[in-house]
Structure formats: structure tokens, C-alpha cells
Amino acid sequence: MRGFLIESIEQDIIELLEVNEDILRDSVKVSFTYRLLPNDALIAATCKYYGIRKIATFDEDFDRARFLERVNVR
């Protein structure tokens, strides 16, 4: 798995997004507003900052973040 991720990053298949102070501050608001755990709130706030509207996850907690559409992948 590690090799796959590194290779995907090197081939620009996966893009790593920068986390900045604005995202960190917003993640606290997102955590309290949508009752998300800190790590989930950081993911949601990062999506919000970069204009990502859909997230593929099994985690139903993301349904509470109204600015995200959870895509359930099976």
C-alpha cells in the first residue's frame, strides 16, 4: 500500500493538499458546529477550503457537514 501511495503521488495521480492556519481555525468551528471529531473536522475543513464538495467515505459522521456530499463507496 505504501508503495502504491508514493507512486501515485509521484505520478500526480494523488495530490497532497496543504493545511494552513485558516483551515486549522475553521476545523475547530466545523468540529463544534457539526459535532465532528478533530481529525474528521480537519478533513472537512480542508475540503471546504479547497472547494471539494464530495467525499468518498463509509463514515456517516460526514453527513452532518452540510457543505459535503458523502459518496458511499461499496
KAGI-V411735 format. One line per field, one symbol per residue. ss: DSSP state (A for helix, B for strand, O for the rest). A space follows every 50 residues. Layout:
ss: ???
This chain:
ss: OAAAAAAAAAOOOOOOOOOOAAAAAAAAAAAAAAOOOAAAAAAAAAAAAA OOOBBBOOOAAAAAOOOOBBBOOO
